[in-house]
Amino acid sequence: MPLNRSCYMVICVVLLAASAVAQEATFTENRAALVRELRAYAERDSTLPGGALDSRVLEVLGEVRRHEFVPDGQRAQAYKNHPLPIGHGQTISQPYIVALMTDLVKAEPEHVVLEVGTGSGYQAAVLAKLVKQVYSIEIIEPLAQEAAERLERLGYENIETKLGDGYFGWQEHGPFDAIVVTAAASHVPPPLIQQLKPGGRMVIPVGGRFQIQSLLLIEKTLEEEIVTRQITAVRFVPLTGGH
């Protein structure tokens, strides 16, 4: 006896739901595998202060749904430990670098953090799980709009984004406990130093597009002295803007 239309529709809905559940289970397994890989990677990384990533950071990497922050065609690669293109000549950073930068700023629950370079919103989402508030700036309008819509859809209520030139920071919300810059600058922007709270930390890649870039950890002491440490060689897209 042939199926009527309503039965056919019910079967399709059930099959789609089963497929979605199976896919989510795969993503969950992939996140767990990624966390294990990142933990092992950190143990071999001689540049990592302390020799291990903060367990809170790894826990968050196991929670944030990175596949939601990449284009549909890249979802199968979402939990591989490498960067992925997100359009407009930009990338979503390698998970280990996201974990490392988050670890270096020593994020605490009461912190207010500035991110320069929203991109797809992934780094902001990771930070948001650890701190009170994240302010994130993106200079490329389509990315800024897409990230804002994505973060709202996923329920990240403690992230505020804006379209703008991150070189100049976001003065009205500063000073910040931490600043994370996700694009390579030719030098450390003075406005970001000014907006860093005494006792605060900033991580920023410095170097040209075709040069070796260095990930710097910058600390402002309680006496407002600036201490800079070179952490490791990295490769980021350049920081752009009118500066």
C-alpha positions as CSV (number, residue, x, y, z in Angstrom):
1,M,0.0,0.0,0.0
2,P,1.6,3.3,-1.0
3,L,2.3,5.9,1.6
4,N,0.1,9.0,1.7
5,R,1.6,12.4,1.7
6,S,1.3,13.0,5.5
7,C,3.0,9.7,6.3
8,Y,5.8,10.5,3.9
9,M,6.3,13.9,5.6
10,V,6.4,12.4,9.0
11,I,9.0,9.8,7.9
12,C,11.1,12.6,6.4
13,V,11.0,14.7,9.6
14,V,12.0,11.6,11.7
15,L,14.9,10.8,9.4
16,L,16.1,14.4,9.4
17,A,15.9,14.6,13.2
18,A,17.8,11.3,13.5
19,S,20.5,12.6,11.2
20,A,20.8,15.9,13.1
21,V,21.2,13.9,16.4
22,A,23.8,11.7,14.9
23,Q,25.7,14.7,13.5
24,E,25.6,16.5,16.9
25,A,27.0,13.3,18.6
26,T,29.8,13.3,16.1
27,F,30.6,17.0,16.7
28,T,30.6,16.3,20.5
29,E,33.1,13.4,20.0
30,N,35.2,15.5,17.8
31,R,35.4,18.3,20.4
32,A,36.5,15.8,23.0
33,A,39.2,14.5,20.7
34,L,40.3,18.0,19.9
35,V,40.7,18.8,23.7
36,R,42.8,15.7,24.1
37,E,45.0,16.8,21.2
38,L,45.4,20.3,22.5
39,R,46.4,19.0,26.0
40,A,49.0,16.7,24.5
41,Y,50.2,19.5,22.2
42,A,50.6,21.9,25.1
43,E,52.7,19.4,27.0
44,R,55.2,19.4,24.1
45,D,55.2,23.1,23.7
46,S,58.3,24.5,25.3
47,T,57.1,28.1,24.7
48,L,54.0,27.7,26.9
49,P,54.5,29.3,30.3
50,G,53.8,26.7,33.0
51,G,53.9,23.8,30.5
52,A,50.2,23.2,30.4
53,L,47.0,24.9,29.4
54,D,44.6,26.1,32.1
55,S,42.0,23.3,32.6
56,R,39.2,25.9,32.4
57,V,40.3,26.9,28.9
58,L,40.4,23.3,27.8
59,E,36.9,22.8,29.2
60,V,35.6,25.7,27.3
61,L,37.2,24.5,24.1
62,G,35.2,21.3,24.7
63,E,32.0,23.2,25.0
64,V,32.1,25.9,22.3
65,R,30.6,24.6,19.0
66,R,33.3,25.6,16.6
67,H,31.3,24.1,13.7
68,E,28.8,27.0,14.1
69,F,31.6,29.5,13.4
70,V,32.8,28.1,10.1
71,P,31.2,28.1,6.7
72,D,28.9,25.1,6.0
73,G,31.5,23.7,3.5
74,Q,34.1,23.6,6.3
75,R,32.1,21.9,9.0
76,A,33.7,18.6,8.5
77,Q,37.0,20.2,9.3
78,A,35.8,22.3,12.2
79,Y,37.6,20.3,15.0
80,K,40.9,19.9,13.2
81,N,43.7,21.7,14.8
82,H,44.3,24.2,12.0
83,P,42.9,27.5,10.8
84,L,40.1,27.6,8.3
85,P,39.0,30.3,5.7
86,I,35.8,32.2,6.7
87,G,35.7,34.5,3.6
88,H,36.8,38.0,2.8
89,G,40.4,36.9,3.0
90,Q,40.1,36.1,6.7
91,T,40.5,32.9,8.8
92,I,39.3,31.3,12.0
93,S,42.4,30.7,14.1
94,Q,43.9,27.3,14.8
95,P,42.2,26.0,18.0
96,Y,45.6,25.7,19.8
97,I,46.4,29.3,19.2
98,V,42.9,30.3,20.5
99,A,43.6,28.2,23.6
100,L,47.1,29.6,24.0
101,M,46.0,33.3,23.7
102,T,43.1,32.7,26.1
103,D,45.4,31.0,28.5
104,L,48.0,33.8,28.4
105,V,45.5,36.6,29.3
106,K,44.5,34.7,32.5
107,A,40.8,35.3,32.1
108,E,38.8,35.5,35.3
109,P,35.0,35.5,35.9
110,E,34.9,39.2,36.8
111,H,37.0,40.4,33.9
112,V,36.0,42.7,31.1
113,V,37.9,41.9,27.9
114,L,38.4,43.6,24.6
115,E,38.9,41.6,21.4
116,V,40.3,43.2,18.2
117,G,39.2,41.2,15.2
118,T,35.9,39.5,15.7
119,G,36.1,37.4,12.6
120,S,33.5,34.6,12.8
121,G,33.1,35.2,16.6
122,Y,34.8,32.0,17.8
123,Q,37.5,33.6,20.0
124,A,34.9,35.9,21.5
125,A,32.7,32.9,22.3
126,V,35.5,31.1,24.0
127,L,36.3,34.2,26.1
128,A,32.7,34.8,27.0
129,K,32.5,31.5,28.8
130,L,35.3,32.6,31.1
131,V,34.7,36.3,31.8
132,K,32.0,38.8,32.7
133,Q,31.9,40.8,29.4
134,V,33.5,40.7,26.0
135,Y,33.6,43.7,23.7
136,S,34.7,42.8,20.1
137,I,35.5,45.0,17.1
138,E,35.6,43.9,13.5
139,I,36.5,46.2,10.6
140,I,35.1,44.1,7.7
141,E,31.4,44.9,7.6
142,P,29.9,41.6,6.3
143,L,31.9,39.6,9.0
144,A,30.9,42.0,11.7
145,Q,27.2,41.6,10.8
146,E,27.4,37.8,10.4
147,A,29.3,37.4,13.7
148,A,26.8,39.6,15.6
149,E,23.8,37.6,14.3
150,R,25.6,34.3,15.0
151,L,26.5,35.2,18.5
152,E,23.0,36.4,19.2
153,R,21.5,33.2,17.7
154,L,23.8,31.0,19.9
155,G,22.8,32.9,23.0
156,Y,26.0,34.7,23.9
157,E,24.5,37.6,25.9
158,N,27.8,38.9,27.4
159,I,29.3,39.8,24.0
160,E,28.9,43.2,22.4
161,T,30.2,43.7,18.9
162,K,30.7,46.7,16.7
163,L,32.0,47.6,13.3
164,G,35.1,49.7,13.5
165,D,38.9,50.0,13.5
166,G,40.2,48.0,16.4
167,Y,43.6,49.8,16.3
168,F,41.9,52.5,18.4
169,G,40.2,50.1,20.8
170,W,36.9,50.8,22.4
171,Q,37.6,53.6,24.9
172,E,34.1,54.1,26.4
173,H,34.2,50.5,27.8
174,G,37.8,50.6,29.0
175,P,40.0,50.1,30.8
176,F,40.1,46.4,30.1
177,D,41.4,43.6,32.3
178,A,42.6,41.8,29.1
179,I,42.9,42.6,25.4
180,V,43.2,39.9,22.7
181,V,44.2,41.0,19.2
182,T,43.6,38.4,16.5
183,A,45.3,40.1,13.6
184,A,49.0,40.9,13.1
185,A,50.0,44.6,13.7
186,S,53.2,46.2,12.5
187,H,53.6,47.5,16.1
188,V,51.7,47.5,19.3
189,P,48.9,50.1,19.0
190,P,49.3,52.8,21.7
191,P,45.6,53.2,22.2
192,L,45.4,49.6,23.3
193,I,48.2,50.0,25.8
194,Q,46.3,53.0,27.2
195,Q,43.1,51.1,27.5
196,L,44.7,48.2,29.3
197,K,44.0,48.3,33.1
198,P,47.0,48.2,35.5
199,G,47.5,44.6,36.3
200,G,46.1,43.7,32.9
201,R,47.4,41.5,30.0
202,M,47.3,41.8,26.3
203,V,48.2,39.2,23.6
204,I,49.0,40.4,20.1
205,P,50.8,39.1,17.1
206,V,53.3,41.6,15.7
207,G,55.0,41.5,12.3
208,G,54.3,41.9,8.6
209,R,52.2,39.7,6.3
210,F,55.4,38.2,4.7
211,Q,57.6,38.4,7.8
212,I,57.9,36.2,10.8
213,Q,55.3,37.3,13.3
214,S,55.8,37.0,17.0
215,L,53.0,36.5,19.5
216,L,53.7,39.0,22.3
217,L,52.4,38.9,25.9
218,I,52.2,42.5,27.2
219,E,51.6,43.1,30.9
220,K,50.9,46.4,32.5
221,T,52.0,46.3,36.1
222,L,50.1,48.0,38.9
223,E,52.7,50.8,38.7
224,E,51.8,51.1,35.0
225,E,55.1,49.8,33.7
226,I,54.9,47.8,30.5
227,V,56.5,44.4,30.4
228,T,56.7,42.5,27.1
229,R,57.5,38.8,26.5
230,Q,57.8,37.1,23.1
231,I,55.9,33.8,23.3
232,T,56.1,32.0,19.9
233,A,56.1,32.5,16.1
234,V,52.7,32.7,14.6
235,R,50.9,33.5,11.3
236,F,47.9,35.9,11.3
237,V,46.2,38.0,8.7
238,P,47.2,41.6,9.0
239,L,45.5,44.2,11.1
240,T,43.9,46.7,8.8
241,G,42.4,50.2,9.1
242,G,43.1,53.9,8.7
243,H,46.0,54.0,11.1
